[in-house]
Amino acid sequence: MKKKRYHPLLILFRIGDFIKSYFILFIILFIVNAGSRSPVLTYGRYLFLLFFAIVMVYHFLKWYTHKYALDERSFHLYKGIFNKTERTIPFSKIQNINRHTSFFHRIFHVTSVSFETGISGDEAAVLFQVITRKEAEKIIDIVQNDKRKTFELDAEEKERVVHFKPTRKDTLKASFTSLSPLAVIPVFFSFYSNVDDIVDIDKTAKGMLSYIIGSWWIVSGIVLFVAIVAVVFGMARTFLKYGKYEISSDEERIYITKGVIEETSFFIEKHKVQAVEVEQSLLKRLLGLAEVKLTSAGRLDFEGEKLELNSLYPFLPVKRAYEIINEILPDYEVAQEMRQLPKKSLWVRLFAPSWIWIIATVVLYFWKPEIFGLRVPWWLLSAFLFVSILVARWIGYLHTKYVLNDRFIQLQSGIFTTSLFLSKREKVIEVRVSRNLFQKWLGLASIETMNRAKPIQFNGVKDVPAEFAWMFYKWYMGRGKEVKVE
C-alpha cells in the first residue's frame, strides 16, 4: 500500500479560492485606493500581503503532509501538519460518487471527485478536489469492484438508457420559469455601483434623464433593448447551467450529467432511493412543468455546496416527469387518482386561529401605516390579510390529497407550490398519527412519515379521516415482511 500526495495543482486551486474570497478587499486596497497614503490603508496592504504569504506557505505544507492510500477494501487518509491523524473509510460505506469539473479543471485537464458516505459532519466524504481523470476513473473502478459491481466502462455505456435530453424549447421554457432574465438586475446594479465610484452618474445623467423621458420612442427603444438583453442573458445563464443535461440509467444506477463550462456528473444507486417527490411552483403549473426529486440515503452535497444532486431536472414536462419515474424506477407506481380531504377538514382549517393575523392586527392598530402617502384604515388592511389567509387555506385544502395501497403511500400538499410525495412502505422508517381537540371532535387526524435522508425527511398530511389514519398505521405495521437488512 503506497502513500500518495494529492495533485500539485491542488495548491493553485486552494489559492484561487482564497483570491476569490478576498478579491473585493484586494480591489479596495490596491486599485481603488492605490494612491492613498493613509496609515490604515498602507498597513492594511502590508498585512494583506503577509496574510497571503502565510496562506501560500500553509497550503504548500498541507499539500506536502496530507496523503492518501488505497488497498483492496478501504481509503486511508493521512492528515495533519504537526498533529498527524489517520482515517480509514471502507469502500462499503460509500453511498454516492459525484464528479464535478469546473472551468479551472477544464483548463488543466483534471477533475474533482467526491465519495460520499452515510455519516454526517465535515468528514462525511472522501474528497479529491483536484485529480487527473485517469486516476479518478481508476479509483472509482476500485471502489465499485469492491462493492461487487464490476463492469467494463464501454459495456456500461452500451447498457445505459437515455431518458431525457432538453431541447431548445425546453431550455427556453426553463429560462423563463427559473426567472433567469431577472438575474440581469443585480448585474446592472453592480455595474452601476462600480462606474459610480469613478464618475458621478447622478450629476452627469440629470439633464440626459429629462431628455430621455420627454421622448417616447427613446423610452420604448430602451425598454425593448433591456427586455432583449434580459431574455438573452437568461437563456445563456440557463444553457450554461443546464446545457448538455442528460438523464440515463442502467439496471442498478441513475446517471445525471449537466453543465457546459462547469460539468457535474453523478449517479444514485436505485436501491438507495428512499422516496420520490414531484414539485410544482405556480409558474411551473401554468407552463405544465414539474421538478422530480429523489430522496437518497446518501449525502448529496459537494465540497460543502448543495448542487441539486437529488433533482432529475427542474423543468420537466409533467407527463414526461411521470413517465421518467416509471422508466428509471419501475418499482415505483405513481397513482393518477388520489383522494380529496372531506369537507369537514376545510372547516377545521378555516376556523383554526391564525397567530399571524392576530399579531399583524395588533401591530396595524398601533402603527397605522401609510401606503403611497395615503392613510389606509387599519381594519381594512386587517380584513384584507384575514381574507388572504382564508383563501390560502382554501387553496391548500384543494391541493391536499392522499392515497394508500399495498406497497406505496402517496401524499400531496401545498398552496402556491405543490409537492407530491411517493414512497414505498419498506423505505418508511417511522410513522406518526396525532389528533388535537378539534380533530377528535370531528373524527379527523394528522399523519406523518419519516424517511432516511440527510437530514431526515418528514412528510405528512393534516386533517385526514380518522379511519384512514388507523388504516395508515396498520399499513405501516405490515412492513416487517418487506424490510431487508443490508
C-alpha positions as CSV (number, residue, x, y, z in Angstrom):
1,M,0.0,0.0,0.0
2,K,1.8,3.1,-1.3
3,K,1.0,6.5,0.1
4,K,0.4,9.3,-2.5
5,R,0.3,13.0,-2.3
6,Y,-2.6,14.8,-3.8
7,H,-2.2,16.5,-7.2
8,P,0.2,19.5,-7.1
9,L,-2.4,21.7,-8.8
10,L,-4.4,21.5,-5.5
11,I,-2.2,24.2,-4.1
12,L,-3.1,26.5,-7.0
13,F,-6.8,25.6,-6.7
14,R,-6.9,26.5,-3.0
15,I,-5.0,29.7,-3.5
16,G,-7.6,30.5,-6.2
17,D,-10.3,30.0,-3.6
18,F,-8.5,32.4,-1.3
19,I,-8.2,35.0,-4.0
20,K,-12.0,34.7,-4.8
21,S,-12.8,35.2,-1.1
22,Y,-10.7,38.3,-0.7
23,F,-10.9,39.8,-4.2
24,I,-13.0,42.7,-3.1
25,L,-10.6,43.6,-0.3
26,F,-7.7,43.4,-2.8
27,I,-9.5,45.8,-5.2
28,I,-10.2,48.3,-2.3
29,L,-6.6,48.2,-1.0
30,F,-4.6,48.1,-4.2
31,I,-6.7,49.6,-7.0
32,V,-9.5,51.9,-5.7
33,N,-7.2,53.4,-3.1
34,A,-3.9,52.8,-4.9
35,G,-2.7,56.4,-4.5
36,S,-3.8,56.8,-0.9
37,R,-1.1,57.3,1.8
38,S,-3.5,56.7,4.7
39,P,-1.7,54.8,7.5
40,V,-4.7,52.5,7.8
41,L,-4.6,51.6,4.1
42,T,-0.8,51.4,4.0
43,Y,-0.6,48.9,6.9
44,G,-3.6,47.2,5.5
45,R,-1.7,46.4,2.3
46,Y,1.3,45.1,4.3
47,L,-1.0,42.9,6.4
48,F,-2.8,41.6,3.3
49,L,0.5,40.6,1.6
50,L,1.7,39.0,4.8
51,F,-1.6,37.1,5.2
52,F,-1.4,36.0,1.6
53,A,2.2,34.7,2.1
54,I,1.2,32.8,5.2
55,V,-1.7,31.2,3.3
56,M,0.6,30.1,0.4
57,V,3.0,28.5,2.9
58,Y,0.2,26.8,4.8
59,H,-1.4,25.3,1.6
60,F,2.0,24.1,0.4
61,L,2.7,22.4,3.8
62,K,-0.9,21.0,3.8
63,W,-0.3,19.5,0.3
64,Y,3.1,18.2,1.3
65,T,1.9,16.4,4.5
66,H,-1.6,15.2,3.5
67,K,-1.6,11.9,1.7
68,Y,-3.9,9.1,0.8
69,A,-3.6,5.4,0.0
70,L,-5.9,2.6,-1.2
71,D,-6.0,-1.1,-0.5
72,E,-8.5,-3.6,-1.7
73,R,-11.1,-2.6,0.9
74,S,-10.6,0.9,2.1
75,F,-9.4,4.5,1.7
76,H,-6.6,5.5,4.1
77,L,-6.3,9.3,4.6
78,Y,-3.3,10.9,6.4
79,K,-3.7,14.4,7.6
80,G,-2.0,17.0,9.9
81,I,1.0,19.3,9.5
82,F,2.1,18.9,13.2
83,N,-0.5,16.6,14.7
84,K,-0.8,13.5,12.4
85,T,-4.1,11.7,12.1
86,E,-5.1,8.7,10.0
87,R,-8.6,7.8,8.9
88,T,-9.8,4.6,7.3
89,I,-13.0,4.6,5.3
90,P,-14.2,1.2,4.0
91,F,-15.5,1.2,0.4
92,S,-18.6,-0.5,1.7
93,K,-19.6,2.8,3.4
94,I,-19.5,4.7,0.1
95,Q,-23.1,5.5,-1.0
96,N,-22.7,8.1,-3.8
97,I,-19.9,9.1,-6.2
98,N,-20.1,12.7,-7.5
99,R,-17.9,14.3,-10.1
100,H,-17.5,18.0,-10.8
101,T,-15.4,19.6,-13.5
102,S,-15.2,23.4,-13.1
103,F,-13.6,25.9,-15.6
104,F,-10.4,25.6,-13.6
105,H,-10.4,21.8,-14.0
106,R,-11.1,22.1,-17.7
107,I,-8.1,24.4,-18.3
108,F,-5.7,21.9,-16.7
109,H,-7.5,18.7,-17.9
110,V,-8.3,17.5,-14.4
111,T,-11.4,16.9,-12.4
112,S,-12.7,16.5,-8.9
113,V,-14.4,13.5,-7.3
114,S,-16.3,13.1,-4.0
115,F,-17.0,9.7,-2.5
116,E,-20.0,10.3,-0.2
117,T,-20.7,8.2,2.9
118,G,-23.8,7.9,5.0
119,I,-22.3,9.6,8.1
120,S,-22.8,13.3,8.8
121,G,-20.3,16.0,9.6
122,D,-17.3,17.6,7.9
123,E,-15.7,14.2,7.3
124,A,-18.7,12.7,5.6
125,A,-16.9,12.4,2.3
126,V,-13.5,11.4,0.8
127,L,-12.8,14.4,-1.4
128,F,-10.3,14.8,-4.2
129,Q,-10.6,18.4,-5.2
130,V,-8.0,18.1,-8.0
131,I,-7.2,14.7,-9.6
132,T,-6.3,13.5,-13.1
133,R,-9.2,12.0,-15.0
134,K,-7.3,8.7,-15.4
135,E,-6.6,8.5,-11.7
136,A,-10.3,9.3,-10.9
137,E,-11.5,6.5,-13.2
138,K,-9.1,4.1,-11.6
139,I,-10.2,4.9,-8.0
140,I,-13.9,4.8,-9.0
141,D,-13.3,1.4,-10.6
142,I,-11.6,0.1,-7.4
143,V,-14.4,1.3,-5.2
144,Q,-17.1,-0.2,-7.4
145,N,-15.3,-3.5,-7.8
146,D,-15.1,-3.9,-4.0
147,K,-18.9,-3.4,-3.8
148,R,-19.3,-6.3,-6.2
149,K,-20.4,-4.1,-9.1
150,T,-17.5,-4.7,-11.5
151,F,-18.2,-3.6,-15.0
152,E,-16.4,-2.6,-18.2
153,L,-16.8,1.1,-18.9
154,D,-17.6,0.6,-22.6
155,A,-20.1,-2.1,-21.7
156,E,-21.7,0.2,-19.2
157,E,-22.2,2.9,-21.7
158,K,-24.0,0.5,-24.1
159,E,-26.3,-0.7,-21.3
160,R,-27.4,2.8,-20.3
161,V,-30.8,4.0,-21.5
162,V,-31.0,7.8,-22.1
163,H,-34.4,9.1,-20.7
164,F,-34.1,12.8,-21.2
165,K,-32.1,15.5,-23.0
166,P,-33.6,19.0,-23.1
167,T,-34.4,20.5,-26.5
168,R,-34.1,24.2,-27.3
169,K,-37.8,24.6,-26.5
170,D,-37.2,23.1,-23.0
171,T,-34.2,25.4,-22.5
172,L,-36.3,28.5,-23.4
173,K,-39.1,27.4,-21.0
174,A,-36.5,26.8,-18.3
175,S,-35.0,30.2,-18.7
176,F,-38.4,31.9,-18.1
177,T,-39.5,29.5,-15.4
178,S,-36.3,29.9,-13.4
179,L,-36.7,33.7,-13.7
180,S,-33.1,33.8,-15.1
181,P,-33.9,37.1,-17.1
182,L,-34.3,38.8,-13.7
183,A,-30.7,37.9,-12.9
184,V,-29.6,40.8,-15.2
185,I,-30.9,43.3,-12.5
186,P,-28.2,42.6,-9.9
187,V,-25.6,42.6,-12.7
188,F,-26.8,46.1,-13.8
189,F,-26.7,47.5,-10.2
190,S,-23.3,46.0,-9.7
191,F,-22.1,47.7,-12.9
192,Y,-23.8,51.0,-11.9
193,S,-22.1,50.9,-8.5
194,N,-18.7,50.3,-10.0
195,V,-19.0,53.1,-12.6
196,D,-20.4,55.5,-10.0
197,D,-17.2,55.1,-7.9
198,I,-15.3,56.6,-10.9
199,V,-17.9,59.0,-12.4
200,D,-20.7,60.8,-10.5
201,I,-23.5,59.3,-12.6
202,D,-26.4,61.1,-10.8
203,K,-24.9,64.5,-11.6
204,T,-23.9,63.7,-15.1
205,A,-27.2,62.0,-16.0
206,K,-29.6,64.7,-14.7
207,G,-30.1,66.5,-17.9
208,M,-29.9,63.4,-20.0
209,L,-32.7,61.7,-18.0
210,S,-35.2,64.6,-18.5
211,Y,-34.4,64.5,-22.3
212,I,-35.0,60.7,-22.5
213,I,-38.3,60.8,-20.5
214,G,-39.5,63.5,-22.9
215,S,-39.1,61.2,-25.9
216,W,-41.5,58.3,-26.1
217,W,-39.6,56.5,-28.8
218,I,-36.3,56.6,-26.9
219,V,-38.1,55.1,-23.8
220,S,-39.7,52.4,-25.9
221,G,-36.3,51.6,-27.5
222,I,-34.6,51.3,-24.1
223,V,-37.4,49.1,-22.7
224,L,-37.2,46.8,-25.8
225,F,-33.4,46.7,-25.6
226,V,-33.4,45.8,-21.8
227,A,-36.0,43.1,-22.4
228,I,-34.0,41.5,-25.2
229,V,-30.8,41.7,-23.1
230,A,-32.6,40.1,-20.1
231,V,-34.0,37.3,-22.3
232,V,-30.7,36.6,-24.0
233,F,-28.9,36.8,-20.6
234,G,-31.4,34.4,-19.0
235,M,-31.1,31.9,-21.9
236,A,-27.3,32.0,-21.8
237,R,-27.3,31.5,-18.0
238,T,-29.8,28.6,-18.2
239,F,-27.9,27.0,-21.0
240,L,-24.5,27.2,-19.1
241,K,-26.2,25.6,-16.1
242,Y,-28.4,23.0,-17.7
243,G,-26.8,22.6,-21.1
244,K,-25.7,19.1,-22.1
245,Y,-28.1,17.8,-19.5
246,E,-28.7,14.1,-19.7
247,I,-30.7,11.6,-17.5
248,S,-29.8,8.0,-18.1
249,S,-29.9,4.7,-16.2
250,D,-29.0,1.1,-16.2
251,E,-30.3,-1.7,-14.0
252,E,-28.6,-0.5,-10.9
253,R,-28.0,3.3,-11.1
254,I,-29.4,6.6,-12.3
255,Y,-26.9,8.8,-14.0
256,I,-27.1,12.6,-14.4
257,T,-24.7,14.8,-16.3
258,K,-25.1,18.6,-16.6
259,G,-23.2,21.8,-17.3
260,V,-21.3,23.3,-20.3
261,I,-18.3,25.2,-18.7
262,E,-18.6,23.6,-15.3
263,E,-19.6,19.9,-15.7
264,T,-21.2,17.9,-12.9
265,S,-21.8,14.2,-13.2
266,F,-23.0,11.8,-10.6
267,F,-25.1,8.6,-10.1
268,I,-27.6,7.5,-7.5
269,E,-27.9,3.8,-6.8
270,K,-31.5,2.8,-7.3
271,H,-31.8,0.7,-4.1
272,K,-30.7,3.8,-2.1
273,V,-33.7,5.8,-3.3
274,Q,-36.0,6.3,-0.3
275,A,-38.7,8.4,-1.9
276,V,-39.7,10.4,-5.0
277,E,-41.0,14.0,-4.9
278,V,-42.7,15.9,-7.7
279,E,-42.7,19.7,-7.1
280,Q,-44.5,22.4,-9.0
281,S,-44.5,26.1,-8.4
282,L,-47.3,28.3,-9.6
283,L,-45.4,29.4,-12.7
284,K,-44.5,25.7,-13.5
285,R,-48.1,24.7,-13.2
286,L,-49.1,27.4,-15.7
287,L,-46.4,26.1,-18.1
288,G,-47.1,22.4,-17.5
289,L,-43.7,21.8,-15.9
290,A,-42.5,19.9,-12.8
291,E,-39.3,19.1,-10.9
292,V,-38.7,15.5,-9.9
293,K,-36.5,15.0,-6.8
294,L,-35.1,11.7,-5.4
295,T,-34.6,11.3,-1.7
296,S,-31.4,9.3,-1.3
297,A,-30.0,7.6,1.8
298,G,-26.6,9.1,0.9
299,R,-25.3,12.6,1.4
300,L,-25.8,14.7,-1.7
301,D,-23.5,17.7,-1.2
302,F,-20.3,18.5,-2.9
303,E,-17.5,20.5,-1.3
304,G,-19.9,21.9,1.2
305,E,-22.2,23.2,-1.5
306,K,-25.6,21.8,-2.5
307,L,-25.6,21.2,-6.2
308,E,-29.2,20.0,-6.5
309,L,-27.8,16.5,-7.0
310,N,-31.2,15.0,-5.9
311,S,-33.1,16.7,-8.7
312,L,-33.5,14.9,-12.0
313,Y,-34.3,18.1,-13.9
314,P,-36.1,21.2,-12.6
315,F,-38.2,21.8,-15.7
316,L,-39.6,18.5,-16.9
317,P,-43.0,18.4,-18.8
318,V,-45.4,17.0,-16.3
319,K,-46.4,14.0,-18.4
320,R,-42.8,13.2,-19.2
321,A,-41.9,13.5,-15.5
322,Y,-44.3,10.7,-14.5
323,E,-43.1,8.6,-17.4
324,I,-39.4,9.0,-16.4
325,I,-40.2,8.0,-12.8
326,N,-41.7,4.8,-14.1
327,E,-38.8,4.2,-16.5
328,I,-35.9,4.7,-14.1
329,L,-37.7,3.2,-11.0
330,P,-40.1,0.5,-12.3
331,D,-40.9,-0.5,-8.7
332,Y,-42.5,2.9,-8.1
333,E,-46.1,3.4,-9.3
334,V,-47.5,7.0,-9.4
335,A,-51.2,6.9,-8.8
336,Q,-53.2,9.2,-11.1
337,E,-56.3,9.2,-8.9
338,M,-56.0,10.5,-5.3
339,R,-58.5,11.0,-2.5
340,Q,-59.6,14.5,-1.6
341,L,-59.9,15.6,2.1
342,P,-63.5,15.6,3.4
343,K,-65.5,18.8,3.7
344,K,-65.2,19.0,7.4
345,S,-61.4,19.2,7.0
346,L,-62.0,22.5,5.2
347,W,-64.0,23.9,8.2
348,V,-61.2,22.9,10.6
349,R,-58.7,24.8,8.5
350,L,-60.9,27.9,8.0
351,F,-61.8,28.3,11.7
352,A,-58.3,27.5,13.1
353,P,-56.9,30.7,14.8
354,S,-54.2,32.5,12.8
355,W,-51.5,33.9,15.0
356,I,-50.0,35.8,12.0
357,W,-53.3,37.7,11.6
358,I,-53.8,38.4,15.3
359,I,-50.2,39.8,15.7
360,A,-50.5,41.7,12.5
361,T,-53.8,43.3,13.5
362,V,-52.3,44.4,16.8
363,V,-49.3,46.0,15.0
364,L,-51.6,47.7,12.5
365,Y,-53.8,49.1,15.2
366,F,-50.9,50.9,16.9
367,W,-48.8,51.7,13.9
368,K,-51.4,52.8,11.3
369,P,-49.1,52.8,8.3
370,E,-49.4,54.9,5.1
371,I,-49.4,53.3,1.7
372,F,-48.1,55.6,-1.1
373,G,-48.8,58.6,1.1
374,L,-52.4,57.5,1.7
375,R,-53.6,56.7,5.2
376,V,-55.5,53.4,5.0
377,P,-57.7,52.3,7.9
378,W,-56.0,49.7,9.9
379,W,-59.2,47.5,10.0
380,L,-59.2,47.5,6.2
381,L,-55.7,46.1,6.0
382,S,-56.5,43.6,8.7
383,A,-59.6,42.4,6.8
384,F,-57.6,42.1,3.6
385,L,-55.0,39.9,5.4
386,F,-57.8,37.8,7.0
387,V,-59.4,37.1,3.6
388,S,-56.0,36.3,2.1
389,I,-55.3,33.8,4.8
390,L,-58.7,32.2,4.3
391,V,-58.1,32.0,0.5
392,A,-54.7,30.4,1.1
393,R,-56.2,27.8,3.4
394,W,-58.9,27.0,0.9
395,I,-56.3,26.6,-1.9
396,G,-54.2,24.4,0.5
397,Y,-57.3,22.2,1.1
398,L,-57.9,21.8,-2.6
399,H,-54.3,20.8,-3.2
400,T,-54.1,18.3,-0.3
401,K,-54.7,14.7,-1.4
402,Y,-53.6,11.3,-0.4
403,V,-53.7,7.6,-1.4
404,L,-52.6,4.3,0.1
405,N,-52.1,0.9,-1.5
406,D,-50.5,-2.3,-0.6
407,R,-46.9,-1.1,-1.0
408,F,-47.0,2.7,-1.5
409,I,-48.1,5.9,0.1
410,Q,-48.6,9.0,-1.9
411,L,-49.3,12.4,-0.4
412,Q,-49.8,15.8,-1.9
413,S,-49.9,19.2,-0.2
414,G,-49.0,22.9,-0.8
415,I,-50.6,26.2,-1.5
416,F,-48.8,28.1,-4.3
417,T,-46.1,25.4,-4.6
418,T,-47.4,21.9,-4.5
419,S,-45.4,18.8,-3.6
420,L,-46.3,15.2,-4.4
421,F,-44.5,12.7,-2.2
422,L,-44.3,9.0,-3.1
423,S,-42.5,6.3,-1.0
424,K,-42.5,2.5,-0.7
425,R,-43.6,1.1,2.7
426,E,-40.3,-0.6,3.2
427,K,-38.5,2.8,2.9
428,V,-40.5,4.5,5.6
429,I,-38.6,4.2,8.9
430,E,-41.2,5.7,11.2
431,V,-44.8,7.0,11.2
432,R,-46.8,9.2,13.5
433,V,-50.5,9.7,14.0
434,S,-51.7,12.7,16.1
435,R,-55.0,14.4,16.9
436,N,-55.9,17.7,18.5
437,L,-59.1,18.6,20.3
438,F,-60.9,19.8,17.1
439,Q,-59.8,16.8,15.1
440,K,-61.1,14.4,17.8
441,W,-64.4,16.2,17.8
442,L,-64.8,15.9,14.0
443,G,-63.2,12.5,13.6
444,L,-60.0,13.7,11.9
445,A,-56.3,13.1,12.4
446,S,-52.8,14.1,11.1
447,I,-50.4,11.6,9.7
448,E,-46.6,11.9,9.2
449,T,-43.9,9.7,7.6
450,M,-40.2,9.7,8.2
451,N,-37.6,8.6,5.5
452,R,-33.9,8.2,5.8
453,A,-32.0,11.1,4.2
454,K,-29.5,13.9,5.1
455,P,-31.3,15.4,7.0
456,I,-34.2,13.1,7.9
457,Q,-37.2,13.8,5.6
458,F,-40.6,14.3,7.1
459,N,-43.8,14.3,5.1
460,G,-47.4,14.4,6.2
461,V,-51.0,15.4,5.7
462,K,-53.3,17.1,8.3
463,D,-57.0,16.6,8.8
464,V,-57.4,13.2,7.1
465,P,-60.4,11.0,8.3
466,A,-59.6,9.1,11.5
467,E,-60.5,5.8,9.7
468,F,-57.8,6.4,7.1
469,A,-55.2,7.3,9.9
470,W,-55.9,3.9,11.6
471,M,-55.6,2.2,8.2
472,F,-52.3,4.0,7.6
473,Y,-51.0,2.8,11.0
474,K,-51.9,-0.8,10.2
475,W,-50.4,-0.5,6.7
476,Y,-47.1,0.6,8.2
477,M,-47.1,-2.3,10.7
478,G,-47.2,-4.7,7.7
479,R,-43.7,-3.5,6.5
480,G,-42.0,-6.2,8.6
481,K,-42.4,-8.7,5.8
482,E,-40.7,-6.4,3.3
483,V,-37.8,-4.9,5.1
484,K,-34.4,-6.3,4.1
485,V,-31.4,-5.8,6.3
486,E,-28.4,-4.5,4.2
